[in-house]
Amino acid sequence: MKVNNITEPHSRSMLQRRRYGHHKHWHHAAAVVSGCKVNFDAVNYMPLRRRCRAPYRPGTCCPAFMRVACRFTDEINDQTSNCAGEMFGHINRFYPKGWFYQNCGEGPLGLNCLQI
C-alpha cells in the first residue's frame, strides 16, 4: 500500500514513503513554508546523472531518480517546507522540467520507495 507522496512543486505527488498508514489529502491553500534542512545542492546526484542520459528512458532514469529522491521522502513530503522545490530545482537544471513527474509515476499515489 502506498501512502504519503513526494511532490514536485505545482504538480501531483510522486513518491511514497510508508507501507501502512492513512492517506493524507493535501489541500492547496496559503500556508507558511519554512526552509529545508537538507542542502540539496550538496546531495550526491551521481546515481541519477550516471544512469539517466539522453535520450531519457523511464526504464533507466526512473530507478536512478528514486535512488536519489527516496533518501529524502520525509523532508520532501513535508508540505510546510520548500524541500521539494529545492530538490526539483536542482534536478531541473540537468533534465527537462517535469520529466520525472510525467514519466516515472506508478499510479495516482506516485512512486513506491519501499524497495529502495
Secondary structure, 3 states (H helix, E strand, C coil): CCEEEEECCCCCEEEEEECCCCCCCCCCCCCCCECCCCCCCCCCCHHHHHHCCCCCCHHHHHHHHHHHHHHHHHHHHCCCECHHHHHHHHHCCCCCCCHHHHHHCCCCCCEECCCC
